[in-house]
Amino acid sequence: MKVYDNQHIKNVVLLGSPKSGKTTLAETMLFEAGLLNRRGSVENHNTVSDFHEIEHQRENSIYATPLHTEWRGYKINIIDTPGLDDFIGEIVSSVRVADTCVLTINAQHGVEVGTEIIWNYIEQFQKPTIIAINHLDHNKADFDGALDSLKNSYGDAVALMQYPYNPGDGFNAIVDLLKMTMYKFPPDGGKPEKLPIPASEKEKATQLHNELVEKAAINDEKLMELYFEKGNLDEDELRQGLRVGMLKHDIFPVFCISAKQNMGSGRMMGFIDNVAPGAADILSEKTEDGQDYECKADGKLSLFIFKTMIEPYLGKVSFFKVCSGEISTGMDIVNAQTGATERINQLYIMDGNERHPVQKLVAGDIGATVKLKDSSTNHTLNEIGHDVKLAPMVFPEPRIRVAIVAESKNDEEKLSEVIKDLHEEDPTLSIEFSNELKQLILSAQGELHLSITQWRLEHVYNLKVHYEDPKVSYRETIQKQATSAYRHKKQSGGAGQFAEVTMTILPYTEGMDDPQGFNIRDKQVIDLSWGGKLVFYSCIVGGVIDARFMPSILKGVMEKMEDGPITGSYARDICVLVHDGKMHAVDSNDISFKIAGLQAFKKAFLEAEPKIMEPVNELEVMVPEELLGEVMTDLQTRRAIIQGIDSRNQYQIIKAKVPLKEITHYCSALKSITQGRASFSTSFFEFAPVPYELQKQLIANQMLVEA
């Protein structure tokens, strides 16, 4: 297979909301370039990029799939991505390594909530972007409405390259404003006929062409001078201005296509190879510490792993971008994160589930290798003697948590190991065993994400599992000062047990002064692993308790704080002052004072107006304006406190604080309320007191458990 230099490599990622036509467009691009004899379809389950069984079942992309084609002397690497934000990790990693993004827009709907989510990552990585308005052959296609939504969302940078001559039923012609030509397609699509622009469209096309010229000229001083001199720019000058504008994120060219009918994709591919930024235009990458790292074709080798897959019969497949230098089979390279040396025995270019062996890949190219032992997504690998760590990708926080349970006890250990493999493939999926909740907690992006994970566990790894609602991580604390004494005495022949402890406890607040009226001899400030603090004071006078027993008293207090006195939840933010007690010369020992400390703390805690705290999350919901009322009403039933409402284009952004207990199933509820037109993100904010009635219920539930 031919090795292309970085001057002739283009890395393109196809992005868009569900049903915007990304997979069909990818298939059409491969067909248009002559790599396929016939086009597959999503409905027939025979596209190159959607090759997994679960993708066939759902008729949706689940994974980001690297493909490639060769077109007019260029190698174009194409990554087809999922549209659903449940699989946002696949989108983030694909945008990270792309040179140019192609954002597909459904002509029926224009900018959708999924488009907005994707756009945030395009902005974050500052990627040049082409916009492809698709489905122009649909009888409900609304090109003008879609274009207006783009301009409302992304402003004057939206630059019209083409417009459809006859959108809807019978669509077969595009007016091209760069070439000032009309393209008319045969009924089955493919290569169009070039025709003069009809007289009825000439004035409109000329006006739009002039607007395009102005947009291109404004990005380059020399082009501006030429434009003022000539009053126009030729096609080559236009291309130059458009490329510069795309690199600056000041121009987003808009193309017209029907991927299903193979109309317009060839013209867009011509623009990708001839105008759109490619590998040679990516002059630097950011390092882990925020510095610029020069990407040089003749530099030292550095590659970045952006995606990992674990195939049952092949093992680990690592997808990477060569950021500098070149890599060949047989090379030894060093992982900058782990220090491990990896041998590259095989190199591939991937087309779905097909692997094409190559001997070498150069800077700017995308490839894959297998069976790396100590390297994962987000790792940088360098040639020996070279040391650079490229900036890692930051993935969004999970939005949903469940307890996952293996149907067979014998599978519990295997389940934990398999989920770790799935996390390596998809960093937005994570698992941990909660010692506090005594549950295995699986965190994901949404209900569908969980559903796909369960399907994979059962069908790929032969593990039967079910999901349960996770318990809530409550916290216990106190609201006032209380004093208690406890005597532990045990005699059963021989040496006995004796200890007496008197302590006072009071609420801890950050920055508070030491309590008055006590002879403080020692102070320990303990940062609790579950949050909050314990401040432990020794105030013993006259040696009534020997200093050597104080650690045992503290151990007893800590033991009870790990198993709170009222619900068994962790306790936090408490000051404990041990100021009196008794001991016995023979019968006092560490275990006696541990028990006395625990019981004295428990007794005082119950007298100090205990309260239960619940985790409260920050919630941000992006919802179409017309559905704002329904979403607000639902949030009020969830004890939400609305912090504010902002506008973002045609969407409203609700910011609220909501108890974690109330948003366990918010993914499915929001989808139901808005027919999937809203999205949300959530993260932990604080612990706050639960309402009185809920506290009573929690205490009653604990009493039933203990009974």
Helices and strands as residue ranges (DSSP letters): G 6-8, E 9-16, H 22-32, H 53-58, E 65-71, E 74-80, G 85-87, H 88-97, E 100-106, H 113-125, E 129-134, H 143-154, G 155-157, E 158-160, E 162-164, E 173-176, E 181-184, E 193-195, H 199-217, H 221-230, H 235-247, E 252-256, H 265-274, G 279-281, E 284-286, E 292-294, E 302-311, E 315-324, E 326-328, E 332-335, E 341-343, E 347-351, E 354-358, E 360-362, E 366-370, E 380-383, E 400-406, G 409-411, H 412-425, E 430-434, E 439-444, H 447-459, E 465-468, E 475-477, E 482-490, E 497-507, E 522-527, E 533-538, G 547-549, H 550-561, E 570-571, E 574-582, H 590-606, E 611-624, G 625-627, H 628-636, E 641-648, E 651-659, G 660-663, H 666-674, E 679-689, H 692-706
